[in-house]
Amino acid sequence: SLKIVIKKLNLMGDSVGVIGLFGMGGIGKTTLVREVYNQFAMEKRFEEQSFLKDVRSIPDPLDLQKQL
């Protein structure tokens, strides 16, 4: 849930971290990540941020890097 993910991220403090999110299509992974992103953006937790949606449709990592 959104509260659990945000709690885990808050426990990381200022360190760099990664949380993996996986599951079957259509269960709300993108929705959950978008909500976390929006929450952190609203709180101005980072100087800069970006959100890359549907990364599997872009097979070339260089194209992803260009989007950033």
N, CA, C and O atoms as a CHARMM CRD file, in Angstrom:
* protein
*
  272
    1    1 SER  N      0.83300  -1.18300   0.00000 PROA 1      0.00000
    2    1 SER  CA     0.00000   0.00000   0.00000 PROA 1      0.00000
    3    1 SER  C      0.88100   1.25100   0.00000 PROA 1      0.00000
    4    1 SER  O      2.08100   1.18100   0.26500 PROA 1      0.00000
    5    2 LEU  N      0.27900   2.36600  -0.29500 PROA 2      0.00000
    6    2 LEU  CA     0.99600   3.64200  -0.36900 PROA 2      0.00000
    7    2 LEU  C      1.67800   3.96900   0.94900 PROA 2      0.00000
    8    2 LEU  O      2.83100   4.39800   0.95600 PROA 2      0.00000
    9    3 LYS  N      0.99400   3.77600   2.05000 PROA 3      0.00000
   10    3 LYS  CA     1.56300   4.09100   3.36700 PROA 3      0.00000
   11    3 LYS  C      2.79500   3.24400   3.66100 PROA 3      0.00000
   12    3 LYS  O      3.77000   3.74700   4.21900 PROA 3      0.00000
   13    4 ILE  N      2.76500   1.97600   3.29600 PROA 4      0.00000
   14    4 ILE  CA     3.90300   1.08900   3.55300 PROA 4      0.00000
   15    4 ILE  C      5.11100   1.51900   2.73400 PROA 4      0.00000
   16    4 ILE  O      6.22300   1.58300   3.25900 PROA 4      0.00000
   17    5 VAL  N      4.90900   1.81100   1.46300 PROA 5      0.00000
   18    5 VAL  CA     6.02500   2.22100   0.59700 PROA 5      0.00000
   19    5 VAL  C      6.62800   3.52300   1.10300 PROA 5      0.00000
   20    5 VAL  O      7.85100   3.63800   1.18800 PROA 5      0.00000
   21    6 ILE  N      5.81200   4.49200   1.43500 PROA 6      0.00000
   22    6 ILE  CA     6.32200   5.77900   1.92500 PROA 6      0.00000
   23    6 ILE  C      7.05500   5.58900   3.25000 PROA 6      0.00000
   24    6 ILE  O      8.08300   6.22500   3.48100 PROA 6      0.00000
   25    7 LYS  N      6.54400   4.72500   4.11800 PROA 7      0.00000
   26    7 LYS  CA     7.22400   4.45600   5.38500 PROA 7      0.00000
   27    7 LYS  C      8.61300   3.86400   5.13900 PROA 7      0.00000
   28    7 LYS  O      9.58300   4.27700   5.77500 PROA 7      0.00000
   29    8 LYS  N      8.71500   2.90300   4.22100 PROA 8      0.00000
   30    8 LYS  CA    10.01100   2.30000   3.88600 PROA 8      0.00000
   31    8 LYS  C     10.96700   3.35000   3.32300 PROA 8      0.00000
   32    8 LYS  O     12.14600   3.37200   3.67700 PROA 8      0.00000
   33    9 LEU  N     10.47000   4.20600   2.46100 PROA 9      0.00000
   34    9 LEU  CA    11.31800   5.25000   1.88000 PROA 9      0.00000
   35    9 LEU  C     11.76900   6.24200   2.94600 PROA 9      0.00000
   36    9 LEU  O     12.91200   6.69700   2.92500 PROA 9      0.00000
   37   10 ASN  N     10.89200   6.57600   3.86500 PROA 10     0.00000
   38   10 ASN  CA    11.25900   7.49100   4.94600 PROA 10     0.00000
   39   10 ASN  C     12.32900   6.89100   5.85300 PROA 10     0.00000
   40   10 ASN  O     13.16700   7.61600   6.38800 PROA 10     0.00000
   41   11 LEU  N     12.30300   5.56600   6.02700 PROA 11     0.00000
   42   11 LEU  CA    13.31200   4.90300   6.85400 PROA 11     0.00000
   43   11 LEU  C     14.70900   5.00100   6.23800 PROA 11     0.00000
   44   11 LEU  O     15.71200   4.90400   6.94600 PROA 11     0.00000
   45   12 MET  N     14.76900   5.19100   4.92900 PROA 12     0.00000
   46   12 MET  CA    16.06000   5.30900   4.24500 PROA 12     0.00000
   47   12 MET  C     16.75500   6.63400   4.55300 PROA 12     0.00000
   48   12 MET  O     17.96200   6.76500   4.35200 PROA 12     0.00000
   49   13 GLY  N     16.00900   7.59700   5.03200 PROA 13     0.00000
   50   13 GLY  CA    16.59500   8.89900   5.33100 PROA 13     0.00000
   51   13 GLY  C     17.11100   9.57000   4.07000 PROA 13     0.00000
   52   13 GLY  O     16.43000   9.60500   3.04400 PROA 13     0.00000
   53   14 ASP  N     18.32100  10.10200   4.16000 PROA 14     0.00000
   54   14 ASP  CA    18.90700  10.81600   3.02900 PROA 14     0.00000
   55   14 ASP  C     19.75500   9.92100   2.13900 PROA 14     0.00000
   56   14 ASP  O     20.32600  10.39300   1.15700 PROA 14     0.00000
   57   15 SER  N     19.84400   8.65000   2.46500 PROA 15     0.00000
   58   15 SER  CA    20.66100   7.75400   1.65800 PROA 15     0.00000
   59   15 SER  C     19.94500   7.40200   0.35000 PROA 15     0.00000
   60   15 SER  O     18.72700   7.53000   0.22500 PROA 15     0.00000
   61   16 VAL  N     20.74000   6.95800  -0.60600 PROA 16     0.00000
   62   16 VAL  CA    20.18400   6.52800  -1.88500 PROA 16     0.00000
   63   16 VAL  C     19.68400   5.10300  -1.71900 PROA 16     0.00000
   64   16 VAL  O     20.36300   4.27000  -1.11900 PROA 16     0.00000
   65   17 GLY  N     18.51000   4.82300  -2.24400 PROA 17     0.00000
   66   17 GLY  CA    17.96200   3.48600  -2.10700 PROA 17     0.00000
   67   17 GLY  C     17.09600   3.10800  -3.28400 PROA 17     0.00000
   68   17 GLY  O     16.74100   3.94900  -4.11000 PROA 17     0.00000
   69   18 VAL  N     16.76400   1.85200  -3.35100 PROA 18     0.00000
   70   18 VAL  CA    15.92100   1.33400  -4.42100 PROA 18     0.00000
   71   18 VAL  C     14.88500   0.41000  -3.80500 PROA 18     0.00000
   72   18 VAL  O     15.19300  -0.39800  -2.92900 PROA 18     0.00000
   73   19 ILE  N     13.66400   0.54000  -4.27100 PROA 19     0.00000
   74   19 ILE  CA    12.61300  -0.40100  -3.88900 PROA 19     0.00000
   75   19 ILE  C     12.08700  -1.01400  -5.17700 PROA 19     0.00000
   76   19 ILE  O     11.64200  -0.30700  -6.08100 PROA 19     0.00000
   77   20 GLY  N     12.14500  -2.33500  -5.24700 PROA 20     0.00000
   78   20 GLY  CA    11.63400  -3.03500  -6.42000 PROA 20     0.00000
   79   20 GLY  C     10.13500  -3.24500  -6.29300 PROA 20     0.00000
   80   20 GLY  O      9.62100  -3.54800  -5.21600 PROA 20     0.00000
   81   21 LEU  N      9.45000  -3.07900  -7.40500 PROA 21     0.00000
   82   21 LEU  CA     8.00300  -3.27300  -7.43000 PROA 21     0.00000
   83   21 LEU  C      7.68000  -4.13600  -8.64200 PROA 21     0.00000
   84   21 LEU  O      7.97800  -3.76400  -9.77600 PROA 21     0.00000
   85   22 PHE  N      7.07500  -5.28000  -8.39700 PROA 22     0.00000
   86   22 PHE  CA     6.77800  -6.18000  -9.50400 PROA 22     0.00000
   87   22 PHE  C      5.44100  -6.85200  -9.26200 PROA 22     0.00000
   88   22 PHE  O      4.93700  -6.88900  -8.14000 PROA 22     0.00000
   89   23 GLY  N      4.88500  -7.37500 -10.32300 PROA 23     0.00000
   90   23 GLY  CA     3.62000  -8.08200 -10.21400 PROA 23     0.00000
   91   23 GLY  C      2.94200  -8.18400 -11.56200 PROA 23     0.00000
   92   23 GLY  O      3.42800  -7.65200 -12.56000 PROA 23     0.00000
   93   24 MET  N      1.83400  -8.86100 -11.58200 PROA 24     0.00000
   94   24 MET  CA     1.07000  -9.04000 -12.81200 PROA 24     0.00000
   95   24 MET  C      0.56900  -7.69900 -13.32100 PROA 24     0.00000
   96   24 MET  O      0.38700  -6.75000 -12.55900 PROA 24     0.00000
   97   25 GLY  N      0.35300  -7.64600 -14.61900 PROA 25     0.00000
   98   25 GLY  CA    -0.18400  -6.43700 -15.22800 PROA 25     0.00000
   99   25 GLY  C     -1.57200  -6.11800 -14.70800 PROA 25     0.00000
  100   25 GLY  O     -2.38400  -7.01400 -14.47900 PROA 25     0.00000
  101   26 GLY  N     -1.83300  -4.83700 -14.52400 PROA 26     0.00000
  102   26 GLY  CA    -3.17300  -4.40500 -14.15000 PROA 26     0.00000
  103   26 GLY  C     -3.47900  -4.40400 -12.66600 PROA 26     0.00000
  104   26 GLY  O     -4.62800  -4.18900 -12.28100 PROA 26     0.00000
  105   27 ILE  N     -2.46600  -4.64100 -11.80500 PROA 27     0.00000
  106   27 ILE  CA    -2.75900  -4.67700 -10.37200 PROA 27     0.00000
  107   27 ILE  C     -2.47500  -3.34300  -9.67200 PROA 27     0.00000
  108   27 ILE  O     -2.68400  -3.21500  -8.46600 PROA 27     0.00000
  109   28 GLY  N     -1.99300  -2.34300 -10.44200 PROA 28     0.00000
  110   28 GLY  CA    -1.83200  -1.00900  -9.87100 PROA 28     0.00000
  111   28 GLY  C     -0.40800  -0.59100  -9.53900 PROA 28     0.00000
  112   28 GLY  O     -0.20900   0.32800  -8.74600 PROA 28     0.00000
  113   29 LYS  N      0.58500  -1.24700 -10.13100 PROA 29     0.00000
  114   29 LYS  CA     1.98300  -0.89400  -9.84000 PROA 29     0.00000
  115   29 LYS  C      2.27600   0.54900 -10.24200 PROA 29     0.00000
  116   29 LYS  O      2.82100   1.31900  -9.45100 PROA 29     0.00000
  117   30 THR  N      1.91600   0.91200 -11.46000 PROA 30     0.00000
  118   30 THR  CA     2.17600   2.27000 -11.94300 PROA 30     0.00000
  119   30 THR  C      1.39900   3.29000 -11.12600 PROA 30     0.00000
  120   30 THR  O      1.91800   4.36600 -10.82600 PROA 30     0.00000
  121   31 THR  N      0.18200   2.97400 -10.76800 PROA 31     0.00000
  122   31 THR  CA    -0.62800   3.87700  -9.94800 PROA 31     0.00000
  123   31 THR  C      0.02400   4.11000  -8.59600 PROA 31     0.00000
  124   31 THR  O      0.07800   5.24400  -8.12100 PROA 31     0.00000
  125   32 LEU  N      0.51900   3.04900  -7.97200 PROA 32     0.00000
  126   32 LEU  CA     1.17700   3.16400  -6.67500 PROA 32     0.00000
  127   32 LEU  C      2.43900   4.02700  -6.77900 PROA 32     0.00000
  128   32 LEU  O      2.65400   4.92200  -5.96200 PROA 32     0.00000
  129   33 VAL  N      3.25800   3.75400  -7.77700 PROA 33     0.00000
  130   33 VAL  CA     4.49700   4.51300  -7.94500 PROA 33     0.00000
  131   33 VAL  C      4.19800   5.97800  -8.24800 PROA 33     0.00000
  132   33 VAL  O      4.88500   6.87200  -7.75400 PROA 33     0.00000
  133   34 ARG  N      3.17800   6.22000  -9.05400 PROA 34     0.00000
  134   34 ARG  CA     2.81100   7.61400  -9.36900 PROA 34     0.00000
  135   34 ARG  C      2.36300   8.35400  -8.11200 PROA 34     0.00000
  136   34 ARG  O      2.68600   9.53000  -7.94000 PROA 34     0.00000
  137   35 GLU  N      1.62900   7.68800  -7.24000 PROA 35     0.00000
  138   35 GLU  CA     1.18100   8.30900  -5.99300 PROA 35     0.00000
  139   35 GLU  C      2.36300   8.61800  -5.06500 PROA 35     0.00000
  140   35 GLU  O      2.40700   9.68100  -4.44500 PROA 35     0.00000
  141   36 VAL  N      3.31800   7.68500  -4.97400 PROA 36     0.00000
  142   36 VAL  CA     4.52000   7.94000  -4.17500 PROA 36     0.00000
  143   36 VAL  C      5.27600   9.12600  -4.75300 PROA 36     0.00000
  144   36 VAL  O      5.69700  10.01800  -4.01700 PROA 36     0.00000
  145   37 TYR  N      5.44700   9.13600  -6.06000 PROA 37     0.00000
  146   37 TYR  CA     6.13800  10.23400  -6.73400 PROA 37     0.00000
  147   37 TYR  C      5.43300  11.56500  -6.45600 PROA 37     0.00000
  148   37 TYR  O      6.07900  12.55200  -6.10300 PROA 37     0.00000
  149   38 ASN  N      4.12400  11.58800  -6.61300 PROA 38     0.00000
  150   38 ASN  CA     3.35800  12.81800  -6.37000 PROA 38     0.00000
  151   38 ASN  C      3.48800  13.29000  -4.93000 PROA 38     0.00000
  152   38 ASN  O      3.62700  14.48600  -4.67500 PROA 38     0.00000
  153   39 GLN  N      3.44500  12.35000  -3.98800 PROA 39     0.00000
  154   39 GLN  CA     3.57400  12.68800  -2.56700 PROA 39     0.00000
  155   39 GLN  C      4.93300  13.33100  -2.30000 PROA 39     0.00000
  156   39 GLN  O      5.01400  14.36700  -1.63900 PROA 39     0.00000
  157   40 PHE  N      5.99500  12.71800  -2.81300 PROA 40     0.00000
  158   40 PHE  CA     7.33700  13.24800  -2.58900 PROA 40     0.00000
  159   40 PHE  C      7.53300  14.56900  -3.31100 PROA 40     0.00000
  160   40 PHE  O      8.20400  15.45900  -2.78900 PROA 40     0.00000
  161   41 ALA  N      6.96600  14.71700  -4.49600 PROA 41     0.00000
  162   41 ALA  CA     7.07200  15.97900  -5.23000 PROA 41     0.00000
  163   41 ALA  C      6.34000  17.09000  -4.48700 PROA 41     0.00000
  164   41 ALA  O      6.82700  18.21900  -4.42300 PROA 41     0.00000
  165   42 MET  N      5.17300  16.77800  -3.92400 PROA 42     0.00000
  166   42 MET  CA     4.38400  17.75400  -3.18400 PROA 42     0.00000
  167   42 MET  C      5.13600  18.23500  -1.93900 PROA 42     0.00000
  168   42 MET  O      5.06800  19.40700  -1.56900 PROA 42     0.00000
  169   43 GLU  N      5.85000  17.31000  -1.30700 PROA 43     0.00000
  170   43 GLU  CA     6.61200  17.65000  -0.10300 PROA 43     0.00000
  171   43 GLU  C      7.95600  18.28900  -0.42800 PROA 43     0.00000
  172   43 GLU  O      8.70000  18.68300   0.47000 PROA 43     0.00000
  173   44 LYS  N      8.26600  18.38900  -1.73900 PROA 44     0.00000
  174   44 LYS  CA     9.54100  18.95100  -2.20400 PROA 44     0.00000
  175   44 LYS  C     10.72100  18.26000  -1.52900 PROA 44     0.00000
  176   44 LYS  O     11.62900  18.91200  -1.01300 PROA 44     0.00000
  177   45 ARG  N     10.69000  16.92400  -1.54300 PROA 45     0.00000
  178   45 ARG  CA    11.73100  16.11700  -0.89100 PROA 45     0.00000
  179   45 ARG  C     13.04100  16.12100  -1.66000 PROA 45     0.00000
  180   45 ARG  O     14.09900  15.86000  -1.08700 PROA 45     0.00000
  181   46 PHE  N     12.97900  16.41800  -2.96600 PROA 46     0.00000
  182   46 PHE  CA    14.16500  16.37300  -3.79800 PROA 46     0.00000
  183   46 PHE  C     14.31800  17.68100  -4.56800 PROA 46     0.00000
  184   46 PHE  O     13.33800  18.36900  -4.85400 PROA 46     0.00000
  185   47 GLU  N     15.56300  18.00800  -4.89700 PROA 47     0.00000
  186   47 GLU  CA    15.80700  19.18800  -5.70900 PROA 47     0.00000
  187   47 GLU  C     15.25100  18.98600  -7.11800 PROA 47     0.00000
  188   47 GLU  O     14.64800  19.89600  -7.68600 PROA 47     0.00000
  189   48 GLU  N     15.44900  17.82100  -7.66600 PROA 48     0.00000
  190   48 GLU  CA    14.97200  17.46000  -9.00300 PROA 48     0.00000
  191   48 GLU  C     14.35300  16.07300  -8.93700 PROA 48     0.00000
  192   48 GLU  O     14.76500  15.24300  -8.12700 PROA 48     0.00000
  193   49 GLN  N     13.37100  15.82300  -9.78300 PROA 49     0.00000
  194   49 GLN  CA    12.79000  14.49200  -9.86300 PROA 49     0.00000
  195   49 GLN  C     12.23000  14.25100 -11.25200 PROA 49     0.00000
  196   49 GLN  O     11.94700  15.19300 -11.99200 PROA 49     0.00000
  197   50 SER  N     12.07500  12.99600 -11.59500 PROA 50     0.00000
  198   50 SER  CA    11.47900  12.63900 -12.88200 PROA 50     0.00000
  199   50 SER  C     10.71700  11.33700 -12.71500 PROA 50     0.00000
  200   50 SER  O     10.96800  10.56700 -11.78700 PROA 50     0.00000
  201   51 PHE  N      9.79400  11.10400 -13.61700 PROA 51     0.00000
  202   51 PHE  CA     8.97300   9.89500 -13.58500 PROA 51     0.00000
  203   51 PHE  C      8.94400   9.32400 -14.99100 PROA 51     0.00000
  204   51 PHE  O      8.44300   9.96700 -15.91400 PROA 51     0.00000
  205   52 LEU  N      9.47100   8.13100 -15.16000 PROA 52     0.00000
  206   52 LEU  CA     9.45200   7.45300 -16.45700 PROA 52     0.00000
  207   52 LEU  C      8.40800   6.35400 -16.39900 PROA 52     0.00000
  208   52 LEU  O      8.55300   5.37200 -15.67100 PROA 52     0.00000
  209   53 LYS  N      7.36500   6.53500 -17.17100 PROA 53     0.00000
  210   53 LYS  CA     6.26600   5.58100 -17.18800 PROA 53     0.00000
  211   53 LYS  C      6.47300   4.56400 -18.31200 PROA 53     0.00000
  212   53 LYS  O      6.94700   4.91600 -19.39200 PROA 53     0.00000
  213   54 ASP  N      6.12400   3.32900 -18.06100 PROA 54     0.00000
  214   54 ASP  CA     6.11700   2.27400 -19.07400 PROA 54     0.00000
  215   54 ASP  C      7.49500   2.09500 -19.71000 PROA 54     0.00000
  216   54 ASP  O      7.62900   2.14700 -20.93200 PROA 54     0.00000
  217   55 VAL  N      8.51300   1.88600 -18.88400 PROA 55     0.00000
  218   55 VAL  CA     9.88000   1.78200 -19.37600 PROA 55     0.00000
  219   55 VAL  C     10.11600   0.53400 -20.22700 PROA 55     0.00000
  220   55 VAL  O     11.04000   0.51800 -21.04000 PROA 55     0.00000
  221   56 ARG  N      9.32100  -0.48600 -20.06300 PROA 56     0.00000
  222   56 ARG  CA     9.55000  -1.69500 -20.86200 PROA 56     0.00000
  223   56 ARG  C      9.25600  -1.47000 -22.34000 PROA 56     0.00000
  224   56 ARG  O      9.72800  -2.23000 -23.18500 PROA 56     0.00000
  225   57 SER  N      8.47800  -0.43100 -22.66400 PROA 57     0.00000
  226   57 SER  CA     8.18700  -0.16200 -24.07000 PROA 57     0.00000
  227   57 SER  C      9.34600   0.55900 -24.76200 PROA 57     0.00000
  228   57 SER  O      9.30100   0.79800 -25.96800 PROA 57     0.00000
  229   58 ILE  N     10.38000   0.90100 -23.99400 PROA 58     0.00000
  230   58 ILE  CA    11.55400   1.57400 -24.55100 PROA 58     0.00000
  231   58 ILE  C     12.75000   0.65100 -24.32200 PROA 58     0.00000
  232   58 ILE  O     13.37400   0.69200 -23.26200 PROA 58     0.00000
  233   59 PRO  N     13.07100  -0.18400 -25.32000 PROA 59     0.00000
  234   59 PRO  CA    14.09900  -1.20700 -25.11800 PROA 59     0.00000
  235   59 PRO  C     15.53300  -0.67200 -25.01300 PROA 59     0.00000
  236   59 PRO  O     16.39800  -1.34200 -24.45100 PROA 59     0.00000
  237   60 ASP  N     15.78900   0.51400 -25.54200 PROA 60     0.00000
  238   60 ASP  CA    17.15100   1.05100 -25.55200 PROA 60     0.00000
  239   60 ASP  C     17.37900   1.93700 -24.32400 PROA 60     0.00000
  240   60 ASP  O     16.73600   2.97900 -24.19300 PROA 60     0.00000
  241   61 PRO  N     18.28500   1.53900 -23.42300 PROA 61     0.00000
  242   61 PRO  CA    18.55400   2.34500 -22.22600 PROA 61     0.00000
  243   61 PRO  C     18.99000   3.78000 -22.55100 PROA 61     0.00000
  244   61 PRO  O     18.75300   4.69100 -21.75800 PROA 61     0.00000
  245   62 LEU  N     19.61400   3.98200 -23.69400 PROA 62     0.00000
  246   62 LEU  CA    20.01900   5.33700 -24.07400 PROA 62     0.00000
  247   62 LEU  C     18.80700   6.23100 -24.32700 PROA 62     0.00000
  248   62 LEU  O     18.84600   7.42600 -24.03700 PROA 62     0.00000
  249   63 ASP  N     17.73600   5.65800 -24.86600 PROA 63     0.00000
  250   63 ASP  CA    16.50400   6.42300 -25.06900 PROA 63     0.00000
  251   63 ASP  C     15.88600   6.83500 -23.73400 PROA 63     0.00000
  252   63 ASP  O     15.36100   7.93900 -23.59300 PROA 63     0.00000
  253   64 LEU  N     15.95800   5.92700 -22.75400 PROA 64     0.00000
  254   64 LEU  CA    15.46600   6.26500 -21.40900 PROA 64     0.00000
  255   64 LEU  C     16.30100   7.40700 -20.81800 PROA 64     0.00000
  256   64 LEU  O     15.77100   8.34300 -20.21800 PROA 64     0.00000
  257   65 GLN  N     17.59900   7.30400 -21.00200 PROA 65     0.00000
  258   65 GLN  CA    18.49800   8.32700 -20.48700 PROA 65     0.00000
  259   65 GLN  C     18.19500   9.68500 -21.12800 PROA 65     0.00000
  260   65 GLN  O     18.25800  10.71200 -20.45300 PROA 65     0.00000
  261   66 LYS  N     17.87300   9.69800 -22.40100 PROA 66     0.00000
  262   66 LYS  CA    17.53100  10.94800 -23.09700 PROA 66     0.00000
  263   66 LYS  C     16.26400  11.57000 -22.50000 PROA 66     0.00000
  264   66 LYS  O     16.15900  12.78900 -22.36600 PROA 66     0.00000
  265   67 GLN  N     15.30800  10.71100 -22.14400 PROA 67     0.00000
  266   67 GLN  CA    14.05900  11.21900 -21.55700 PROA 67     0.00000
  267   67 GLN  C     14.32000  11.90000 -20.21100 PROA 67     0.00000
  268   67 GLN  O     13.66300  12.88000 -19.85800 PROA 67     0.00000
  269   68 LEU  N     15.28000  11.36800 -19.47800 PROA 68     0.00000
  270   68 LEU  CA    15.60600  11.96800 -18.19300 PROA 68     0.00000
  271   68 LEU  C     16.20000  13.33300 -18.40100 PROA 68     0.00000
  272   68 LEU  O     16.54500  14.01100 -17.43300 PROA 68     0.00000
